[in-house]
Amino acid sequence: MNRIVIHYSEIALKGKNRRQFEDALIRHVRAALGPLVSEVRKQQGRLVCKPNPQADPQRVREILSCIPGIVNFSLGHSAPKDVKSIGGRAVNLLAGREFSTFGVKTKRTDKQFPMTSEEISRAVGSSILRGLKGKQVDLRAPDLWLYIELTGKEATLFTDKYLGPGGLPVGSSGDVMVSLSGGIDSPVAAYMLMKRGCRAIFTHIRNETQFSGAVSDKIEKLVEVLTRYQLHSTLYQVPFGDLQRRIIAFVPADYRMIIYRRCMMRILNQLAAKDQAKAIVTGDAVGQVASQTLINLQCIQEASQLPVISPLV
């Protein structure tokens, strides 16, 4: 491995502001990989990284698979941009691999190259057949695909594509305040907003019960997992016991949950203003529990001065 090729999809659909999304992705990749790479650059609709010799491929895969904005990536090998060199590198790359059939797919962004993508694939395939005895070409369902990309001044060869989260780079859409309750819905909502380019700031409004310590530990672990997707996170844990007791003392039982949620919404708005977050994110889903009927959600969200985003609805 001496090249990492990173592909994005939705970013490529952007117009005049495409560059800011690409730059945000470059910053995230560079910060996440850190000393594992010596260079991250944009090159003809993709990112190309030069890994350091000591870089662990498994660690690189773990990191890149968690970066929003990446649709897929590959760990590959570079070659001079001529068919003879590409064919020789292909034979060296595949030697020792266990496969009987193979296919070659070529992408040629350099339209000045004297051969078409199909011609390159055929020439490299012929080199593999000559260099590795007993192999056969199968373009429908081969044991192994060899991918070749001709960009800039070199070619890159790889055999595997690893999936990323897709979407947009974290931070490209601004910051949001996420209400974490301890269930599965709110972290899923946070992840969905991260994929839309939002940086999540987390708040857990803590009820004081005999289980509150265990819930707080669970919240911290959830934030630790979610931080893999945005590098750095802030978590606020707000005690709610005093306010909860006052509500119990003065509000009839049928209305308490709505009042709890309205108070929580105001707390979230205050913290969002402090950190300049532009929206509140919750894991609400219509009809899931009694407080999440449409009319109750309307009543709760009216307590917010910021937009309330509930992607699971």
C-alpha positions in Angstrom: 0.0 0.0 0.0 1.5 3.3 -1.1 -1.7 5.1 -2.1 -5.2 5.6 -0.5 -7.9 6.6 -3.0 -11.0 8.2 -1.4 -14.2 8.7 -3.4 -17.2 10.9 -2.6 -20.5 11.1 -4.4 -22.9 13.7 -3.0 -20.2 16.4 -2.7 -19.6 16.0 -6.5 -23.2 17.2 -7.1 -22.6 20.6 -5.4 -22.3 23.7 -7.5 -20.2 26.8 -6.8 -19.7 25.8 -3.1 -18.4 22.3 -4.0 -14.9 23.4 -3.0 -15.8 24.2 0.6 -17.3 20.7 1.0 -14.2 19.1 -0.5 -11.9 21.2 1.8 -14.0 20.2 4.8 -13.5 16.5 3.9 -9.8 17.0 3.4 -9.4 18.6 6.8 -11.3 15.7 8.4 -9.3 13.0 6.7 -6.0 14.8 7.4 -6.9 15.2 11.1 -8.3 11.7 11.5 -5.4 9.9 9.8 -2.7 12.1 11.4 0.7 10.6 11.3 -0.5 7.6 9.2 -0.3 9.8 6.1 2.2 12.3 4.8 -0.1 13.9 2.2 -3.8 14.4 1.5 -4.7 16.1 -1.8 -7.7 16.6 -4.1 -7.2 15.1 -7.5 -9.8 15.1 -10.3 -13.0 14.3 -8.2 -11.3 12.2 -5.5 -8.9 12.5 -2.7 -5.5 10.8 -2.9 -3.4 10.1 0.3 0.2 9.0 0.6 0.5 6.7 3.6 3.6 6.6 5.6 5.6 3.3 5.4 4.6 2.2 9.0 0.9 2.9 8.5 -1.3 -0.1 9.5 -3.8 -0.8 6.8 -6.4 -2.1 9.3 -6.2 1.1 11.3 -6.6 3.2 8.1 -9.7 1.2 7.2 -11.2 1.6 10.6 -10.7 5.4 10.5 -11.9 6.1 7.0 -15.0 3.9 7.3 -16.2 6.4 10.0 -15.8 9.6 8.1 -19.0 11.1 6.7 -18.6 12.3 3.1 -16.7 9.2 2.0 -18.8 6.9 -0.1 -15.9 4.4 -0.6 -12.2 4.1 -0.4 -9.4 1.8 -1.5 -5.8 1.0 -0.4 -3.8 0.7 -3.6 -0.4 0.9 -5.3 0.8 3.6 -7.7 2.4 2.9 -11.1 3.9 5.1 -13.9 1.2 6.0 -16.3 2.1 3.7 -19.2 0.5 0.4 -19.9 3.6 -1.7 -19.7 4.4 -0.4 -16.1 0.7 -0.8 -15.1 0.7 -4.4 -16.4 3.9 -5.2 -14.5 2.6 -3.7 -11.3 -0.7 -5.6 -11.7 1.2 -8.9 -11.9 3.2 -8.1 -8.8 0.1 -7.0 -6.9 -1.9 -10.2 -7.7 1.0 -12.7 -7.4 0.3 -14.9 -4.4 -3.4 -14.0 -4.2 -5.8 -17.0 -4.3 -8.1 -16.6 -7.3 -9.0 -18.4 -10.5 -10.8 -15.8 -12.5 -10.4 -12.0 -12.6 -11.6 -8.9 -14.4 -10.1 -5.5 -14.9 -12.0 -2.2 -14.7 -10.3 1.1 -15.7 -11.3 4.7 -15.1 -9.4 7.3 -17.2 -9.9 10.9 -16.1 -7.0 11.9 -18.3 -8.7 12.0 -21.7 -5.4 12.8 -23.4 -4.1 9.4 -22.7 -3.7 7.6 -26.0 -5.7 4.5 -25.1 -9.3 4.2 -24.0 -10.3 2.7 -20.7 -11.4 -0.6 -22.4 -8.1 -0.8 -24.3 -6.1 -0.3 -21.0 -8.2 -3.0 -19.3 -7.5 -5.5 -22.2 -3.8 -4.8 -22.2 -3.4 -5.1 -18.5 -5.5 -8.3 -18.5 -3.2 -9.8 -21.2 -0.2 -9.0 -19.0 -1.8 -10.8 -16.1 -2.6 -13.8 -18.2 1.0 -14.0 -19.4 2.5 -13.4 -16.0 0.2 -15.6 -13.8 -0.4 -19.0 -15.4 -3.7 -20.7 -15.0 -5.8 -17.6 -14.5 -8.9 -16.8 -16.6 -10.9 -13.7 -17.4 -14.5 -13.5 -16.2 -16.2 -10.1 -16.6 -19.5 -11.2 -15.0 -18.7 -12.7 -11.6 -14.9 -13.0 -11.2 -13.2 -14.1 -8.0 -11.3 -10.8 -8.1 -11.6 -7.4 -9.7 -8.6 -5.3 -10.4 -9.4 -1.6 -10.5 -7.2 0.9 -12.3 -7.5 4.7 -12.1 -5.5 7.0 -14.3 -5.4 10.5 -12.7 -2.7 13.2 -12.7 0.7 11.9 -13.5 0.2 8.3 -12.3 -2.0 5.2 -12.2 -3.4 3.6 -9.1 -4.2 -0.1 -8.8 -6.4 -1.7 -6.1 -8.6 -4.8 -5.7 -10.9 -3.9 -2.8 -13.4 -1.1 -2.2 -14.4 -0.3 1.4 -17.6 1.5 2.2 -17.8 4.8 4.1 -20.9 6.5 5.6 -21.5 8.7 2.5 -23.3 12.0 2.9 -21.5 15.3 3.6 -18.4 16.1 5.7 -19.0 16.9 9.4 -19.0 20.6 10.0 -20.0 21.6 6.5 -23.6 22.2 7.6 -23.0 23.8 11.0 -23.5 22.7 14.6 -26.6 21.1 16.2 -27.6 20.4 19.8 -28.5 16.7 20.3 -30.7 15.6 23.2 -29.4 12.2 24.3 -31.9 10.2 26.4 -30.0 6.9 26.8 -32.2 5.0 24.3 -31.2 4.0 20.8 -33.3 6.6 18.9 -31.4 9.7 19.9 -27.9 8.4 18.9 -29.3 7.2 15.6 -30.7 10.7 15.0 -27.3 12.2 15.9 -25.6 9.9 13.4 -28.1 10.8 10.7 -27.4 14.5 11.2 -23.7 13.9 11.2 -24.1 12.3 7.7 -25.8 15.5 6.6 -22.7 17.5 7.5 -23.7 18.6 11.1 -21.3 18.6 14.0 -23.2 17.3 17.0 -23.0 18.8 20.5 -24.6 16.4 23.0 -26.8 17.1 26.1 -28.2 14.6 28.5 -30.7 16.0 30.9 -30.4 13.7 33.9 -33.3 12.5 36.1 -32.1 11.7 39.6 -33.0 8.1 40.3 -31.2 5.1 41.6 -30.2 4.3 38.0 -29.0 7.7 37.1 -25.3 6.7 37.5 -25.6 3.8 35.1 -27.5 5.9 32.6 -24.8 8.6 32.7 -22.1 5.9 32.1 -24.2 4.7 29.1 -24.5 8.2 27.7 -20.7 8.7 27.9 -20.1 5.4 26.1 -22.6 6.5 23.4 -20.8 9.8 22.9 -17.5 7.9 22.7 -18.9 5.8 19.9 -20.4 8.8 18.0 -17.2 10.7 18.3 -15.6 8.3 15.9 -17.6 10.1 13.2 -16.6 13.7 14.1 -13.2 13.5 16.0 -14.2 15.7 18.9 -17.4 16.0 21.0 -18.8 18.1 23.8 -21.2 16.5 26.3 -23.3 18.4 28.8 -25.0 16.5 31.6 -27.7 18.6 33.2 -29.3 17.6 36.5 -33.0 17.8 36.3 -34.1 16.6 39.8 -34.9 19.9 41.4 -37.1 21.1 38.5 -38.7 17.7 38.3 -39.8 17.8 41.9 -41.3 21.3 41.5 -43.2 20.1 38.5 -44.5 17.1 40.4 -45.6 19.5 43.2 -47.6 21.9 41.0 -48.6 20.1 37.8 -51.3 17.4 37.5 -49.9 14.0 36.5 -51.5 13.9 33.1 -49.5 17.0 32.0 -46.2 16.4 33.7 -44.4 14.6 30.8 -45.3 17.5 28.4 -44.1 20.1 30.9 -40.9 18.1 31.5 -40.2 18.0 27.8 -41.0 21.7 27.3 -38.5 22.6 30.2 -35.9 20.3 28.6 -36.4 22.0 25.3 -35.7 25.4 26.9 -32.6 24.1 28.5 -31.4 22.7 25.1 -32.0 26.1 23.6 -29.9 27.9 26.2 -27.0 25.5 25.7 -27.4 25.8 21.9 -27.2 29.6 22.1 -24.0 29.2 24.2 -22.3 27.1 21.6 -24.0 28.8 18.5 -25.8 25.6 17.5 -28.4 26.2 14.8 -31.0 23.5 15.6 -32.1 21.0 18.2 -32.0 17.3 17.4 -34.2 14.7 19.1 -34.9 11.0 18.6 -38.7 11.5 18.6 -40.8 9.3 16.4 -44.5 9.9 15.9 -46.7 7.7 18.0 -43.9 5.8 19.6 -44.9 6.8 23.1 -47.7 8.9 24.5 -45.6 12.1 24.6 -44.8 11.7 20.9 -48.2 12.1 19.3 -48.4 14.9 16.8 -50.2 17.3 19.1 -47.9 16.6 22.0 -44.8 17.1 19.8 -46.2 20.4 18.5 -46.7 21.5 22.1 -43.2 20.5 23.1 -41.5 22.0 20.1 -43.3 25.3 20.5 -41.0 25.8 23.5 -38.0 26.0 21.2 -36.8 29.1 19.5 -34.6 27.0 17.2 -35.7 24.5 14.5 -36.3 21.1 16.0 -35.1 18.2 13.8 -36.4 14.7 14.4 -35.1 12.6 11.5 -36.7 9.4 12.8 -40.2 10.8 12.5 
